[in-house]
């Protein structure tokens, strides 16, 4: 099952809990959210890993060469 379909099913299920109206709007919101997360989540993880590596490299440099006073 694709990410879009899964998001639509989850959105429809969550929207049907309220019982106010049809599930189509929840399915649309769920599908859009799934597609946005499919793009944003890998970017966020890549940024976090890159930041951690940069931070670790800075700490390693400081341990080897000592801190440089600016």
N, CA and C atoms as an extended XYZ file, in Angstrom:
210
Properties=species:S:1:pos:R:3:atomname:S:1:resname:S:1:resid:I:1 pbc="F F F"
N         0.843       -1.172        0.000 N   UNK     1
C         0.000        0.000        0.000 CA  UNK     1
C         0.891        1.238        0.000 C   UNK     1
N         0.559        2.205       -0.771 N   UNK     2
C         1.392        3.403       -0.858 CA  UNK     2
C         1.182        4.298        0.361 C   UNK     2
N         2.113        5.206        0.530 N   UNK     3
C         2.053        6.141        1.651 CA  UNK     3
C         0.811        7.019        1.577 C   UNK     3
N         0.473        7.447        0.363 N   UNK     4
C        -0.695        8.303        0.193 CA  UNK     4
C        -1.974        7.574        0.596 C   UNK     4
N        -2.090        6.326        0.188 N   UNK     5
C        -3.285        5.542        0.529 CA  UNK     5
C        -3.359        5.300        2.026 C   UNK     5
N        -2.226        4.965        2.624 N   UNK     6
C        -2.208        4.739        4.064 CA  UNK     6
C        -2.589        6.008        4.816 C   UNK     6
N        -2.040        7.143        4.398 N   UNK     7
C        -2.393        8.410        5.029 CA  UNK     7
C        -3.867        8.729        4.879 C   UNK     7
N        -4.415        8.441        3.703 N   UNK     8
C        -5.842        8.689        3.478 CA  UNK     8
C        -6.702        7.804        4.371 C   UNK     8
N        -6.318        6.548        4.518 N   UNK     9
C        -7.095        5.642        5.376 CA  UNK     9
C        -7.029        6.065        6.838 C   UNK     9
N        -5.850        6.447        7.295 N   UNK    10
C        -5.715        6.886        8.685 CA  UNK    10
C        -6.478        8.193        8.907 C   UNK    10
N        -6.357        9.132        7.962 N   UNK    11
C        -7.092       10.390        8.079 CA  UNK    11
C        -8.594       10.186        8.082 C   UNK    11
N        -9.071        9.280        7.235 N   UNK    12
C       -10.507        8.990        7.196 CA  UNK    12
C       -10.966        8.356        8.499 C   UNK    12
N       -10.156        7.458        9.050 N   UNK    13
C       -10.528        6.800       10.308 CA  UNK    13
C       -10.567        7.804       11.453 C   UNK    13
N        -9.602        8.701       11.501 N   UNK    14
C        -9.593        9.709       12.560 CA  UNK    14
C       -10.771       10.660       12.397 C   UNK    14
N       -11.076       11.039       11.150 N   UNK    15
C       -12.181       11.960       10.906 CA  UNK    15
C       -13.527       11.311       11.217 C   UNK    15
N       -13.635       10.016       11.031 N   UNK    16
C       -14.915        9.352       11.281 CA  UNK    16
C       -15.215        9.241       12.771 C   UNK    16
N       -14.220        9.402       13.615 N   UNK    17
C       -14.436        9.334       15.059 CA  UNK    17
C       -15.339       10.474       15.524 C   UNK    17
N       -15.172       11.664       14.927 N   UNK    18
C       -15.981       12.803       15.351 CA  UNK    18
C       -17.444       12.618       14.970 C   UNK    18
N       -17.705       11.982       13.845 N   UNK    19
C       -19.072       11.687       13.438 CA  UNK    19
C       -19.851       12.865       12.908 C   UNK    19
N       -19.219       14.006       12.673 N   UNK    20
C       -19.935       15.196       12.227 CA  UNK    20
C       -20.337       15.113       10.758 C   UNK    20
N       -19.431       14.693        9.909 N   UNK    21
C       -19.698       14.699        8.476 CA  UNK    21
C       -19.016       13.500        7.825 C   UNK    21
N       -18.901       13.534        6.506 N   UNK    22
C       -18.268       12.446        5.779 CA  UNK    22
C       -16.785       12.343        6.075 C   UNK    22
N       -16.200       11.271        5.561 N   UNK    23
C       -14.791       11.017        5.845 CA  UNK    23
C       -13.874       11.518        4.728 C   UNK    23
N       -14.454       12.112        3.681 N   UNK    24
C       -13.645       12.522        2.531 CA  UNK    24
C       -12.649       13.609        2.899 C   UNK    24
N       -13.058       14.580        3.687 N   UNK    25
C       -12.119       15.642        4.041 CA  UNK    25
C       -10.983       15.118        4.908 C   UNK    25
N       -11.272       14.184        5.783 N   UNK    26
C       -10.210       13.565        6.582 CA  UNK    26
C        -9.259       12.756        5.723 C   UNK    26
N        -9.795       12.091        4.705 N   UNK    27
C        -8.956       11.309        3.799 CA  UNK    27
C        -8.033       12.225        2.998 C   UNK    27
N        -8.546       13.353        2.561 N   UNK    28
C        -7.726       14.308        1.797 CA  UNK    28
C        -6.628       14.884        2.687 C   UNK    28
N        -6.989       15.289        3.879 N   UNK    29
C        -5.999       15.852        4.805 CA  UNK    29
C        -4.941       14.798        5.149 C   UNK    29
N        -5.373       13.560        5.365 N   UNK    30
C        -4.427       12.485        5.675 CA  UNK    30
C        -3.486       12.201        4.524 C   UNK    30
N        -3.989       12.219        3.295 N   UNK    31
C        -3.147       11.966        2.125 CA  UNK    31
C        -2.129       13.085        1.929 C   UNK    31
N        -2.559       14.319        2.088 N   UNK    32
C        -1.640       15.455        1.944 CA  UNK    32
C        -0.585       15.421        3.050 C   UNK    32
N        -1.006       15.146        4.265 N   UNK    33
C        -0.066       15.067        5.378 CA  UNK    33
C         0.963       13.968        5.154 C   UNK    33
N         0.534       12.822        4.661 N   UNK    34
C         1.466       11.728        4.394 CA  UNK    34
C         2.492       12.124        3.338 C   UNK    34
N         2.069       12.813        2.297 N   UNK    35
C         3.003       13.231        1.255 CA  UNK    35
C         3.968       14.297        1.746 C   UNK    35
N         3.491       15.201        2.585 N   UNK    36
C         4.380       16.228        3.148 CA  UNK    36
C         5.413       15.576        4.060 C   UNK    36
N         4.968       14.647        4.902 N   UNK    37
C         5.900       13.971        5.800 CA  UNK    37
C         6.911       13.128        5.037 C   UNK    37
N         6.498       12.603        3.885 N   UNK    38
C         7.408       11.801        3.073 CA  UNK    38
C         8.589       12.637        2.593 C   UNK    38
N         8.409       13.934        2.480 N   UNK    39
C         9.484       14.834        2.045 CA  UNK    39
C        10.199       15.452        3.249 C   UNK    39
N         9.456       15.908        4.232 N   UNK    40
C        10.021       16.666        5.344 CA  UNK    40
C        10.793       15.773        6.318 C   UNK    40
N        10.303       14.589        6.609 N   UNK    41
C        10.947       13.723        7.595 CA  UNK    41
C        12.369       13.338        7.203 C   UNK    41
N        12.632       12.896        5.969 N   UNK    42
C        14.029       12.609        5.608 CA  UNK    42
C        14.931       13.841        5.665 C   UNK    42
N        14.406       15.003        5.316 N   UNK    43
C        15.202       16.227        5.415 CA  UNK    43
C        15.560       16.540        6.864 C   UNK    43
N        14.609       16.380        7.753 N   UNK    44
C        14.850       16.658        9.170 CA  UNK    44
C        15.860       15.678        9.755 C   UNK    44
N        15.741       14.413        9.397 N   UNK    45
C        16.681       13.410        9.904 CA  UNK    45
C        18.079       13.675        9.360 C   UNK    45
N        18.183       14.006        8.066 N   UNK    46
C        19.480       14.308        7.473 CA  UNK    46
C        20.119       15.514        8.145 C   UNK    46
N        19.341       16.549        8.405 N   UNK    47
C        19.848       17.738        9.084 CA  UNK    47
C        20.344       17.385       10.481 C   UNK    47
N        19.564       16.593       11.223 N   UNK    48
C        19.939       16.237       12.593 CA  UNK    48
C        21.219       15.411       12.624 C   UNK    48
N        21.355       14.455       11.715 N   UNK    49
C        22.566       13.638       11.672 CA  UNK    49
C        23.767       14.503       11.286 C   UNK    49
N        23.599       15.377       10.311 N   UNK    50
C        24.676       16.268        9.909 CA  UNK    50
C        25.104       17.182       11.044 C   UNK    50
N        24.156       17.710       11.780 N   UNK    51
C        24.461       18.580       12.913 CA  UNK    51
C        25.225       17.803       13.980 C   UNK    51
N        24.796       16.560       14.263 N   UNK    52
C        25.472       15.749       15.270 CA  UNK    52
C        26.906       15.423       14.846 C   UNK    52
N        27.112       15.127       13.572 N   UNK    53
C        28.459       14.841       13.087 CA  UNK    53
C        29.328       16.082       13.181 C   UNK    53
N        28.806       17.237       12.805 N   UNK    54
C        29.565       18.483       12.899 CA  UNK    54
C        29.912       18.798       14.343 C   UNK    54
N        28.965       18.598       15.221 N   UNK    55
C        29.198       18.840       16.651 CA  UNK    55
C        30.268       17.894       17.192 C   UNK    55
N        30.181       16.609       16.803 N   UNK    56
C        31.178       15.635       17.236 CA  UNK    56
C        32.554       15.949       16.682 C   UNK    56
N        32.639       16.378       15.419 N   UNK    57
C        33.923       16.737       14.818 CA  UNK    57
C        34.526       17.942       15.519 C   UNK    57
N        33.708       18.895       15.912 N   UNK    58
C        34.200       20.076       16.628 CA  UNK    58
C        34.746       19.678       17.997 C   UNK    58
N        34.036       18.818       18.696 N   UNK    59
C        34.491       18.358       20.006 CA  UNK    59
C        35.803       17.582       19.878 C   UNK    59
N        35.916       16.735       18.864 N   UNK    60
C        37.135       15.965       18.637 CA  UNK    60
C        38.315       16.895       18.328 C   UNK    60
N        38.075       17.900       17.493 N   UNK    61
C        39.118       18.881       17.168 CA  UNK    61
C        39.565       19.619       18.420 C   UNK    61
N        38.607       20.002       19.274 N   UNK    62
C        38.938       20.707       20.500 CA  UNK    62
C        39.745       19.822       21.450 C   UNK    62
N        39.454       18.528       21.491 N   UNK    63
C        40.209       17.634       22.355 CA  UNK    63
C        41.633       17.427       21.853 C   UNK    63
N        41.799       17.376       20.536 N   UNK    64
C        43.121       17.134       19.960 CA  UNK    64
C        43.981       18.388       20.002 C   UNK    64
N        43.451       19.510       19.547 N   UNK    65
C        44.247       20.732       19.408 CA  UNK    65
C        44.002       21.745       20.524 C   UNK    65
N        43.040       21.507       21.363 N   UNK    66
C        42.697       22.468       22.413 CA  UNK    66
C        41.723       23.511       21.850 C   UNK    66
N        41.029       24.165       22.767 N   UNK    67
C        40.053       25.165       22.347 CA  UNK    67
C        40.763       26.415       21.869 C   UNK    67
N        40.248       27.003       20.816 N   UNK    68
C        40.803       28.241       20.272 CA  UNK    68
C        39.975       29.394       20.803 C   UNK    68
N        40.636       30.311       21.484 N   UNK    69
C        39.948       31.492       22.024 CA  UNK    69
C        39.738       32.499       20.904 C   UNK    69
N        38.528       32.971       20.760 N   UNK    70
C        38.238       33.931       19.678 CA  UNK    70
C        38.370       35.352       20.168 C   UNK    70
